Amino acid sequence: MTDVRLATGLLRDAYKDSFDTALIVTADGDLEPPITTIKQDFPAKKIIIVFPPKRDNPHLIKTIADDYFRIGRGRLSKCQLPFAVIKPDGFKLVKPKDWH
């Protein structure tokens, strides 16, 4: 349901005028319909696709994105939370080992 939640949030934000430019981290073509709807209903809004490491989708680039870029694995690893995060209630969240 991740795609549906992302699409719903993106559409809601567009209709609430919560953004001028949206950066969407995906390579998933399933997001084409909501992005196309936004581009049709709000032509001034910009959609930038951010491709994860080693993934892209030429169709998204050619048909609906105003711009795009790829985020490298090194940059992505620098943006991750620490190995462990302690919530205010004391619960410890631990990053999976294969994310290091």
N, C-alpha and C positions, 0 to 999 in steps of 0.2 A: 504493500500500500504506500510505499515511499513516494512513488511517482505521482499517485493521486493526491497525496498530501502536499507535495511540492507544487503541483499544478494548481490545486485549490488555493493555496497561500499566495501564489504568484498572481492569479486572477483577482483574488480579493484585494491584494495590495494595489493592483493596477486600478481597480474600480474605486478604491478609497483614495486614490492619488497619493499613495505613500512613497512613490519613487518616481524619479525621472529616468534613471538608468538602473537596470537590474543585471547583476552578475550571477550567472547560474552555473554552478559546478556540476557538469554532467557531460556524458557522451551519448546519452540515451535519446533515441529518436522518438520515444513515446511522448516527449514533451513538446513536440512540434505543434499539435493542435492548440494547446493553451497559448503558446507563444504566438502562433499565427493569429489567434483571436485578439490578443493584446495589440499586435501590430496593426490589425485592421481597425479596431475600435479606438486605439490611442496611437496614431502614427508618429506623434512626437516622442513617445517613450522609446528608449534605446534598450536593446537586449544584447548583452555581451555573454558569449559562451566561454566558460573556463574549462578546458579539458583536463581531466586527471592525468597522472603520468602514464605514458604508453597507451593512451586511448584517445580517439578522436572520432568524428562523424562528419565526413565531407558534405553530406546532405544538409546538416544543420548549418554549416558554413555557407553553402551556396544559396540556400533558400530562405533562411529566416534570421540569421544573426546579423546584427549591425557591425559587430566586430567579434574577435575571438582571440584567445591566447592559450597556451599550454602551461600548466604549472608543473615544474620539475619535481622529482622525488626529493631532492635536497631541500628545496624551498618548502615543500609540504612537511617534511620532517621537522623543520625549524618552527613550524606553526602549531605543532601538536602540544597538547597539555603535558605536564610532567608525567613520569611513570605512575605515580599514585597521587590521588587527590582525596583529601579528607573533607567530607561534607560537614556542615554545622552540627548535625546530629551525631557525628562521630563515625558514620559509615564510610568505609574506605573504598574508593573506586580505583581499580588497577587496570592499566592499559594491557591488552593482550601482548604476549611476547613477540608475536610476528609483526607487530606494529612498530617495533624499535628500529 
